[in-house]
Amino acid sequence: MEIPNYGRISAKTIIFDLNGTLGVEGKVSKDVKELLKKLVEKYNVVILSSDTFGTLEEEFRGIDLKVERVKDGNEKLQKALEYEPYIGIGNGNNDVRMLENAELAICVIGEEGASVEALLASDVVVNDIRDAINLLLNEKRLIATLRG
């Protein structure tokens, strides 16, 4: 995707955080899961999570994406780097390094809020995960946000 006066985004992989980003307390809503099903038709999707609530595999069963457990932000970054270039989507302190190294970083404020560090490490900030996914499904929205 070419963005005027911003640059080219070539990433084919999107890396998501789970808690606070895709879901709340380890649960992902049905409508977000439906959006993810559309997104995996266009991108490789990876969920990196410490799985605090023990729901990681169950929440994404039946969706053609990859889930991986990580213990902290350092391990999250190391896993993310395996997918470079990538688009990173997160909200917390443990997402900051992953966001800093993303070709495009999106911070989701959501119900759990977002850390200031995650906000500062991001290119785009949205109120809801649905908005983040829809930016990637409808690239003209993203272009409108980022063009110079």
Secondary structure, 3 states (H helix, E strand, C coil): CEECCCEECCCCEEEECCECCCEECCECCHHHHHHHHHHCCCCEEEEEECCCCCCHHHHCCCCCCEEEECCCHHHHHHHHHCCCCEEEEECCHHHHHHHHCCCEEEEECCCCCCCHHHHHCCCEEECCHHHHHHHHHCHHHHHHHHCC
